[in-house]
Amino acid sequence: MDRRRSDEQPHLRKMDCETPLVPTLSPGDVVILDNVGFHKSERAEQLVKAEGAWLLFLPSYSPDLNPIEMAFSKLKALLRKRAARSFDAISNALGGIISLFSVTECLNFFKAAGYEAE
């Protein structure tokens, strides 16, 4: 994937927001975002709000408030243990690692970050 900023590639920002996220939103949903510059898109905000959802921007430098950071921490530790070094090995390892995340554990990531999870 091209790592240039998404404001230099508006098609990426559109794809990231409109395709996988917006169709899954329901009224009252909350989209939690860190303060990376490309997350602050007026178009993305309009699309999310049009679905009745709202955006919550986390304070800068606050991975403890971001449930995905907790999940990534576990994922990276498990991936290091597998010592996968090629693309294929990493892809195969990730397939097995993802199955180690239980629903309860994922809910606990949200609770640990201070969010109520159902």
DSSP file (Angstrom, degrees, kcal/mol; ACC not computed):
  #  RESIDUE AA STRUCTURE BP1 BP2  ACC     N-H-->O    O-->H-N    N-H-->O    O-->H-N    TCO  KAPPA ALPHA  PHI   PSI    X-CA   Y-CA   Z-CA
    1    1 A M              0   0    0      0, 0.0     2,-0.3     0, 0.0     0, 0.0   0.000 360.0 360.0 360.0 140.9    0.0    0.0    0.0
    2    2 A D        -     0   0    0      1,-0.1     0, 0.0     3,-0.0     0, 0.0  -0.567 360.0-156.1 -71.6 128.3    1.2    3.5   -0.8
    3    3 A R        +     0   0    0     -2,-0.3    -1,-0.1     2,-0.0     3,-0.1   0.241  48.2 125.1 -95.7  13.0    2.1    5.2    2.5
    4    4 A R  S    S-     0   0    0      1,-0.1     5,-0.1     2,-0.1    -2,-0.0  -0.292  77.4 -79.3 -66.1 160.9    1.6    8.8    1.3
    5    5 A R    >   -     0   0    0      1,-0.1     3,-1.4     3,-0.1     4,-0.5  -0.291  36.0-127.4 -61.8 144.6   -0.7   11.0    3.3
    6    6 A S  G >  S+     0   0    0      1,-0.3     3,-0.6     2,-0.2     7,-0.5   0.750 107.7  65.2 -69.7 -22.3   -4.4   10.4    2.4
    7    7 A D  G 3  S+     0   0    0      1,-0.3    -1,-0.3     5,-0.1    -2,-0.1   0.727 102.1  51.1 -71.6 -16.6   -5.0   14.1    1.8
    8    8 A E  G <  S+     0   0    0     -3,-1.4    -1,-0.3     1,-0.2    -2,-0.2   0.599 118.2  39.9 -85.3 -13.9   -2.6   13.6   -1.1
    9    9 A Q    X>  +     0   0    0     -3,-0.6     3,-1.8    -4,-0.5     4,-1.2  -0.653  67.3 175.5-133.5  75.5   -4.7   10.7   -2.2
   10   10 A P  H 3> S+     0   0    0      0, 0.0     4,-2.5     0, 0.0     5,-0.2   0.773  77.5  66.4 -57.6 -26.2   -8.4   11.6   -1.7
   11   11 A H  H 3> S+     0   0    0      1,-0.2     4,-2.2     2,-0.2     5,-0.1   0.848 100.3  51.2 -64.2 -31.4   -9.4    8.3   -3.3
   12   12 A L  H <> S+     0   0    0     -3,-1.8     4,-3.0    -6,-0.2    -1,-0.2   0.924 109.4  48.6 -69.6 -43.6   -7.9    6.4   -0.3
   13   13 A R  H  X S+     0   0    0     -4,-1.2     4,-1.9    -7,-0.5     5,-0.3   0.927 113.4  47.9 -61.4 -43.8   -9.7    8.5    2.2
   14   14 A K  H  X>S+     0   0    0     -4,-2.5     4,-2.6     1,-0.2     5,-0.7   0.934 114.1  46.6 -61.9 -46.4  -13.0    8.0    0.3
   15   15 A M  H  X5S+     0   0    0     -4,-2.2     4,-1.1     1,-0.2    -2,-0.2   0.922 111.6  51.1 -62.7 -44.8  -12.4    4.2    0.1
   16   16 A D  H  <5S+     0   0    0     -4,-3.0     5,-0.5     3,-0.1    -1,-0.2   0.859 123.4  27.9 -63.6 -36.2  -11.4    3.9    3.8
   17   17 A C  H  X>S+     0   0    0     -4,-1.9     5,-2.2    -5,-0.2     4,-0.6   0.918 124.5  40.1 -92.8 -51.2  -14.5    5.7    5.0
   18   18 A E  H  <5S+     0   0    0     -4,-2.6    -3,-0.2    -5,-0.3    -2,-0.1   0.876 115.9  45.2 -72.6 -38.5  -17.3    5.2    2.5
   19   19 A T  T  <<S+     0   0    0     -4,-1.1    -3,-0.1    -5,-0.7    -1,-0.1   0.996 126.0  14.5 -77.1 -63.9  -16.7    1.6    1.6
   20   20 A P  T  45S+     0   0    0      0, 0.0     4,-0.2     0, 0.0    -3,-0.1   0.846 130.5  37.5 -84.6 -30.2  -16.1   -0.5    4.8
   21   21 A L  T >X5S+     0   0    0     -4,-0.6     3,-1.9    -5,-0.5     4,-0.5   0.974 106.5  51.7 -88.6 -60.1  -17.3    1.9    7.5
   22   22 A V  G >4<S+     0   0    0     -5,-2.2     3,-1.6     1,-0.3    -4,-0.1   0.842 104.2  56.0 -55.4 -43.8  -20.3    3.9    6.6
   23   23 A P  G 34 S+     0   0    0      0, 0.0    -1,-0.3     0, 0.0    -2,-0.1   0.726 107.3  52.4 -62.9 -17.5  -22.6    1.1    5.4
   24   24 A T  G <4 S+     0   0    0     -3,-1.9    -2,-0.2    -4,-0.2     2,-0.1   0.551  88.0 105.8 -93.0  -7.7  -22.1   -0.6    8.8
   25   25 A L    <<  -     0   0    0     -3,-1.6    28,-0.0    -4,-0.5     3,-0.0  -0.429  46.2-171.5 -79.9 147.6  -23.1    2.4   11.0
   26   26 A S    >   -     0   0    0     -2,-0.1     3,-2.3    26,-0.1    25,-0.1  -0.901  42.4 -75.2-127.5 158.9  -26.4    2.7   12.8
   27   27 A P  T 3  S+     0   0    0      0, 0.0    26,-0.3     0, 0.0    25,-0.2  -0.301 120.5  23.6 -54.5 134.1  -27.9    5.7   14.6
   28   28 A G  T 3  S+     0   0    0     24,-2.9    25,-0.2     1,-0.3    24,-0.1   0.255  88.2 136.5  92.4 -11.9  -26.2    6.2   17.9
   29   29 A D    <   -     0   0    0     -3,-2.3    25,-2.2    22,-0.2     2,-0.5  -0.321  45.6-141.1 -64.5 152.2  -23.0    4.4   16.9
   30   30 A V  E     -a   54   0A   0     23,-0.2     2,-0.7    -3,-0.1    25,-0.2  -0.973   5.5-155.4-118.9 128.8  -19.7    6.0   18.0
   31   31 A V  E     -a   55   0A   0     23,-2.8    25,-2.8    -2,-0.5     2,-0.5  -0.922  14.3-153.8-103.2 115.5  -16.7    6.1   15.7
   32   32 A I  E     +a   56   0A   0     -2,-0.7     2,-0.4    23,-0.2    25,-0.2  -0.797  18.9 176.3 -95.1 124.7  -13.5    6.5   17.8
   33   33 A L  E     -a   57   0A   0     23,-2.8    25,-3.0    -2,-0.5     2,-0.1  -0.955  24.8-134.9-128.4 145.2  -10.6    8.1   16.1
   34   34 A D        -     0   0    0     -2,-0.4    26,-0.1    23,-0.2     5,-0.1  -0.253  43.0 -93.4 -82.0-174.9   -7.1    9.1   17.2
   35   35 A N        +     0   0    0     24,-0.2     2,-0.2    22,-0.1    25,-0.1   0.032  68.8 143.4 -96.9  28.9   -5.8   12.5   16.2
   36   36 A V    >   -     0   0    0      1,-0.1     3,-2.1     2,-0.1     4,-0.5  -0.491  59.0-121.7 -63.5 135.9   -3.9   11.5   13.0
   37   37 A G  G >  S+     0   0    0      1,-0.3     3,-1.5     2,-0.2    -1,-0.1   0.824 107.6  57.8 -52.8 -39.8   -4.4   14.4   10.6
   38   38 A F  G 3  S+     0   0    0      1,-0.3    -1,-0.3     3,-0.0     3,-0.1   0.629  94.6  67.1 -73.3  -9.7   -6.1   12.3    7.8
   39   39 A H  G <  S+     0   0    0     -3,-2.1     2,-1.5     1,-0.2    -1,-0.3   0.698  84.4  78.0 -75.9 -18.4   -8.8   11.2   10.2
   40   40 A K    <   +     0   0    0     -3,-1.5     2,-0.5    -4,-0.5    -1,-0.2  -0.555  63.0 147.0 -94.4  72.7  -10.1   14.8   10.3
   41   41 A S     >  -     0   0    0     -2,-1.5     4,-2.4     1,-0.1     5,-0.2  -0.921  45.4-148.7-110.4 127.9  -11.9   14.9    7.0
   42   42 A E  H  > S+     0   0    0     -2,-0.5     4,-2.5     1,-0.2     5,-0.2   0.901 101.8  52.1 -60.6 -40.0  -15.0   17.0    6.6
   43   43 A R  H  > S+     0   0    0      2,-0.2     4,-2.5     1,-0.2    -1,-0.2   0.927 109.5  48.2 -63.0 -45.3  -16.4   14.5    4.1
   44   44 A A  H  > S+     0   0    0      1,-0.2     4,-2.4     2,-0.2     5,-0.2   0.916 111.5  50.7 -61.7 -42.4  -15.9   11.6    6.5
   45   45 A E  H  X S+     0   0    0     -4,-2.4     4,-2.5     1,-0.2     5,-0.2   0.916 110.4  49.4 -61.9 -43.1  -17.5   13.6    9.3
   46   46 A Q  H  X S+     0   0    0     -4,-2.5     4,-2.1     1,-0.2    -2,-0.2   0.916 111.5  48.9 -61.3 -44.2  -20.5   14.3    7.1
   47   47 A L  H  X S+     0   0    0     -4,-2.5     4,-0.7     2,-0.2    -2,-0.2   0.907 113.1  46.4 -64.2 -42.6  -20.9   10.7    6.0
   48   48 A V  H ><>S+     0   0    0     -4,-2.4     5,-1.7     1,-0.2     3,-0.9   0.935 114.3  47.0 -65.8 -46.6  -20.7    9.4    9.6
   49   49 A K  H ><5S+     0   0    0     -4,-2.5     3,-1.8     1,-0.2    -1,-0.2   0.826 102.9  63.8 -66.5 -31.2  -23.2   12.0   10.9
   50   50 A A  H 3<5S+     0   0    0     -4,-2.1    -1,-0.2     1,-0.3    -2,-0.2   0.762 100.8  53.2 -63.6 -23.9  -25.6   11.3    8.0
   51   51 A E  T <<5S-     0   0    0     -3,-0.9    -1,-0.3    -4,-0.7    -2,-0.2   0.418 123.1-107.0 -88.8   0.8  -26.0    7.8    9.4
   52   52 A G  T < 5S+     0   0    0     -3,-1.8   -24,-2.9     1,-0.3    -3,-0.2   0.567  83.6 120.7  84.1   8.4  -26.9    9.2   12.9
   53   53 A A      < -     0   0    0     -5,-1.7     2,-0.3   -26,-0.3    -1,-0.3  -0.474  50.3-142.6 -95.5 172.1  -23.5    8.2   14.3
   54   54 A W  E     -a   30   0A   0    -25,-2.2   -23,-2.8    -2,-0.2     2,-0.4  -0.958   9.1-119.7-138.6 159.9  -21.0   10.5   15.9
   55   55 A L  E     -a   31   0A   0     -2,-0.3     2,-0.5   -25,-0.2   -23,-0.2  -0.771  15.4-165.5-100.5 138.9  -17.2   10.9   16.0
   56   56 A L  E     -a   32   0A   0    -25,-2.8   -23,-2.8    -2,-0.4     2,-0.5  -0.968   9.2-158.6-122.5 113.0  -15.1   10.8   19.2
   57   57 A F  E     -a   33   0A   0     -2,-0.5   -23,-0.2   -25,-0.2   -22,-0.1  -0.812  14.9-136.7 -93.2 125.8  -11.6   12.2   18.7
   58   58 A L        -     0   0    0    -25,-3.0     3,-0.1    -2,-0.5     4,-0.0  -0.417  27.8 -97.0 -76.1 153.3   -9.2   10.9   21.4
   59   59 A P    >   -     0   0    0      0, 0.0     3,-0.6     0, 0.0   -24,-0.2  -0.302  54.2 -84.4 -63.2 156.1   -6.7   13.3   22.9
   60   60 A S  T 3  S+     0   0    0      1,-0.2   -26,-0.0   -26,-0.1   -24,-0.0  -0.288 109.9  12.9 -60.0 146.8   -3.2   13.3   21.5
   61   61 A Y  T 3  S+     0   0    0      1,-0.1    -1,-0.2    -3,-0.1     3,-0.1   0.908  87.4 129.1  53.8  52.4   -0.8   10.6   22.8
   62   62 A S    X   +     0   0    0     -3,-0.6     3,-2.0     1,-0.1     4,-0.2  -0.418  11.8 152.3-133.2  60.8   -3.4    8.6   24.5
   63   63 A P  G >  S+     0   0    0      0, 0.0     3,-1.4     0, 0.0     6,-0.2   0.754  71.5  70.0 -62.6 -21.4   -3.1    4.9   23.4
   64   64 A D  G 3  S+     0   0    0      1,-0.3    -2,-0.0    -3,-0.1    -3,-0.0   0.685  99.2  48.9 -68.6 -16.5   -4.6    3.9   26.8
   65   65 A L  G <  S+     0   0    0     -3,-2.0    -1,-0.3    -6,-0.1    48,-0.1   0.363  96.1  83.6 -99.5   3.5   -7.9    5.3   25.6
   66   66 A N    X>  -     0   0    0     -3,-1.4     3,-1.3    -4,-0.2     4,-1.0  -0.892  60.2-163.5-115.0 104.3   -7.8    3.5   22.3
   67   67 A P  H 3> S+     0   0    0      0, 0.0     4,-1.9     0, 0.0     3,-0.3   0.818  89.3  60.7 -56.3 -33.2   -9.1   -0.1   22.4
   68   68 A I  H 3> S+     0   0    0      1,-0.2     4,-2.9     2,-0.2     5,-0.2   0.837  97.8  58.7 -66.6 -29.8   -7.4   -1.0   19.0
   69   69 A E  H <> S+     0   0    0     -3,-1.3     4,-2.1    -6,-0.2    -1,-0.2   0.886 105.2  50.0 -64.7 -37.1   -4.0   -0.1   20.5
   70   70 A M  H  X S+     0   0    0     -4,-1.0     4,-1.8    -3,-0.3    -2,-0.2   0.911 112.5  46.6 -66.0 -42.2   -4.5   -2.8   23.1
   71   71 A A  H  X S+     0   0    0     -4,-1.9     4,-2.7     1,-0.2    -2,-0.2   0.914 111.9  50.4 -66.3 -42.3   -5.5   -5.3   20.5
   72   72 A F  H  X S+     0   0    0     -4,-2.9     4,-3.0     1,-0.2     5,-0.2   0.872 106.1  56.9 -63.5 -36.0   -2.6   -4.4   18.3
   73   73 A S  H  X S+     0   0    0     -4,-2.1     4,-2.0     2,-0.2    -1,-0.2   0.938 111.3  42.0 -60.1 -46.9   -0.2   -4.8   21.3
   74   74 A K  H  X S+     0   0    0     -4,-1.8     4,-2.5     2,-0.2     5,-0.2   0.930 114.4  51.7 -65.0 -45.2   -1.4   -8.4   21.8
   75   75 A L  H  X S+     0   0    0     -4,-2.7     4,-2.4     1,-0.2    -2,-0.2   0.919 110.4  47.9 -58.9 -45.4   -1.3   -9.1   18.0
   76   76 A K  H  X S+     0   0    0     -4,-3.0     4,-2.4     2,-0.2    -1,-0.2   0.892 110.9  51.2 -65.0 -39.2    2.2   -7.8   17.6
   77   77 A A  H  X S+     0   0    0     -4,-2.0     4,-1.7    -5,-0.2    -1,-0.2   0.925 112.9  45.3 -63.5 -43.8    3.5   -9.8   20.6
   78   78 A L  H  X S+     0   0    0     -4,-2.5     4,-1.3     1,-0.2    -2,-0.2   0.869 112.0  52.1 -67.7 -36.1    1.9  -13.0   19.3
   79   79 A L  H  X>S+     0   0    0     -4,-2.4     5,-0.8    -5,-0.2     4,-0.8   0.894 106.7  53.1 -67.1 -39.5    3.3  -12.3   15.8
   80   80 A R  H ><5S+     0   0    0     -4,-2.4     3,-0.9     1,-0.2    -1,-0.2   0.902 105.5  55.0 -60.7 -40.5    6.8  -11.8   17.2
   81   81 A K  H 3<5S+     0   0    0     -4,-1.7    -1,-0.2     1,-0.3    -2,-0.2   0.835 104.4  54.0 -62.1 -32.3    6.5  -15.2   18.9
   82   82 A R  H 3<5S-     0   0    0     -4,-1.3    -1,-0.3    -3,-0.2    -2,-0.2   0.684  96.2-147.3 -75.9 -17.0    5.7  -16.8   15.5
   83   83 A A  T <<5 +     0   0    0     -3,-0.9     2,-0.3    -4,-0.8    -3,-0.1   0.823  29.1 173.8  53.9  36.4    8.9  -15.3   14.0
   84   84 A A      < +     0   0    0     -5,-0.8    -1,-0.2     1,-0.1    -2,-0.1  -0.601  10.1 169.3 -74.8 130.3    7.3  -14.9   10.6
   85   85 A R        +     0   0    0     -2,-0.3     2,-0.3     0, 0.0    -1,-0.1   0.547  50.6  65.6-123.2 -12.1    9.6  -13.0    8.3
   86   86 A S  S  > S-     0   0    0      1,-0.1     4,-2.7     0, 0.0     5,-0.2  -0.710  86.4-110.9-108.0 164.5    8.1  -13.3    4.8
   87   87 A F  H  > S+     0   0    0     -2,-0.3     4,-2.8     1,-0.2     5,-0.2   0.936 119.3  46.7 -57.5 -47.9    4.9  -11.9    3.5
   88   88 A D  H  > S+     0   0    0      1,-0.2     4,-2.5     2,-0.2    -1,-0.2   0.904 112.7  49.3 -63.2 -41.5    3.3  -15.3    3.2
   89   89 A A  H  > S+     0   0    0      2,-0.2     4,-2.4     1,-0.2    -1,-0.2   0.902 112.8  47.5 -65.3 -40.1    4.5  -16.4    6.6
   90   90 A I  H  X S+     0   0    0     -4,-2.7     4,-2.8     2,-0.2    -2,-0.2   0.931 111.9  50.2 -65.7 -45.2    3.1  -13.2    8.2
   91   91 A S  H  X S+     0   0    0     -4,-2.8     4,-1.6    -5,-0.2    -2,-0.2   0.926 113.7  45.1 -59.0 -45.9   -0.2  -13.6    6.4
   92   92 A N  H  X S+     0   0    0     -4,-2.5     4,-1.3     1,-0.2    -1,-0.2   0.903 113.1  50.5 -65.3 -41.4   -0.5  -17.2    7.5
   93   93 A A  H  X S+     0   0    0     -4,-2.4     4,-2.4     1,-0.2     3,-0.2   0.911 107.5  53.5 -63.7 -42.3    0.5  -16.3   11.1
   94   94 A L  H  X S+     0   0    0     -4,-2.8     4,-2.6     1,-0.2     5,-0.2   0.879 102.3  58.9 -61.6 -37.7   -2.1  -13.5   11.2
   95   95 A G  H  X S+     0   0    0     -4,-1.6     4,-0.7     1,-0.2    -1,-0.2   0.902 112.3  39.3 -57.7 -41.9   -4.9  -15.9   10.2
   96   96 A G  H  < S+     0   0    0     -4,-1.3     4,-0.3    -3,-0.2    -2,-0.2   0.854 114.0  53.9 -75.3 -36.0   -4.2  -18.1   13.2
   97   97 A I  H >< S+     0   0    0     -4,-2.4     3,-2.2     1,-0.2     4,-0.3   0.908 100.8  59.0 -67.3 -42.5   -3.5  -15.2   15.6
   98   98 A I  H >< S+     0   0    0     -4,-2.6     3,-1.7     1,-0.3    -1,-0.2   0.857  97.9  60.6 -57.0 -35.8   -6.8  -13.5   14.9
   99   99 A S  T 3< S+     0   0    0     -4,-0.7    -1,-0.3     1,-0.3    -2,-0.2   0.645  92.3  68.5 -68.2 -12.2   -8.7  -16.5   16.0
  100  100 A L  T <  S+     0   0    0     -3,-2.2     2,-0.8    -4,-0.3    -1,-0.3   0.563  78.6  91.7 -81.7  -8.2   -7.1  -16.2   19.5
  101  101 A F    <   -     0   0    0     -3,-1.7     2,-0.1    -4,-0.3    -1,-0.0  -0.785  66.8-158.8 -90.3 110.0   -9.1  -13.0   20.1
  102  102 A S     >  -     0   0    0     -2,-0.8     4,-2.3     1,-0.1     5,-0.2  -0.459  27.8-115.8 -83.6 160.4  -12.3  -13.9   21.9
  103  103 A V  H  > S+     0   0    0      1,-0.2     4,-2.5     2,-0.2     5,-0.2   0.914 117.7  52.9 -59.1 -43.3  -15.4  -11.7   22.0
  104  104 A T  H  > S+     0   0    0      1,-0.2     4,-2.1     2,-0.2    -1,-0.2   0.916 108.4  49.5 -60.3 -44.2  -15.0  -11.3   25.7
  105  105 A E  H  > S+     0   0    0      1,-0.2     4,-1.5     2,-0.2    -1,-0.2   0.914 110.2  50.4 -63.0 -42.2  -11.4  -10.2   25.4
  106  106 A C  H  X S+     0   0    0     -4,-2.3     4,-1.3     1,-0.2    -1,-0.2   0.902 109.5  50.7 -63.5 -40.8  -12.3   -7.7   22.8
  107  107 A L  H  X S+     0   0    0     -4,-2.5     4,-2.3     1,-0.2    -1,-0.2   0.877 106.7  56.1 -62.1 -36.4  -15.1   -6.3   25.0
  108  108 A N  H  X S+     0   0    0     -4,-2.1     4,-2.8     1,-0.2    -1,-0.2   0.818  99.0  59.7 -67.0 -30.2  -12.5   -6.1   27.8
  109  109 A F  H  X S+     0   0    0     -4,-1.5     4,-1.2    -3,-0.2    -1,-0.2   0.920 108.6  45.3 -60.8 -42.0  -10.2   -3.9   25.6
  110  110 A F  H  <>S+     0   0    0     -4,-1.3     5,-2.6     2,-0.2     3,-0.3   0.924 113.1  49.2 -66.9 -44.4  -13.1   -1.4   25.4
  111  111 A K  H ><5S+     0   0    0     -4,-2.3     3,-1.6     1,-0.2    -2,-0.2   0.908 108.6  53.2 -61.6 -42.0  -13.8   -1.6   29.2
  112  112 A A  H 3<5S+     0   0    0     -4,-2.8    -1,-0.2     1,-0.3    -2,-0.2   0.789 106.5  53.8 -64.2 -27.4  -10.1   -1.1   30.0
  113  113 A A  T 3<5S-     0   0    0     -4,-1.2    -1,-0.3    -3,-0.3    -2,-0.2   0.452 126.7-101.5 -86.2  -0.8  -10.1    2.0   27.9
  114  114 A G  T < 5S+     0   0    0     -3,-1.6     2,-0.3     1,-0.3    -3,-0.2   0.594  80.5 126.8  95.7  11.6  -13.1    3.4   29.9
  115  115 A Y      < -     0   0    0     -5,-2.6     2,-0.5    -6,-0.1    -1,-0.3  -0.778  60.6-121.6-102.4 147.0  -15.9    2.6   27.5
  116  116 A E        -     0   0    0     -2,-0.3     2,-0.4     2,-0.0    -5,-0.0  -0.749  32.3-165.9 -83.6 128.9  -19.1    0.7   28.3
  117  117 A A              0   0    0     -2,-0.5   -10,-0.0     1,-0.1    -6,-0.0  -0.934 360.0 360.0-119.1 141.2  -19.4   -2.3   26.1
  118  118 A E              0   0    0     -2,-0.4    -1,-0.1     0, 0.0   -11,-0.0   0.428 360.0 360.0 -92.1 360.0  -22.4   -4.5   25.6
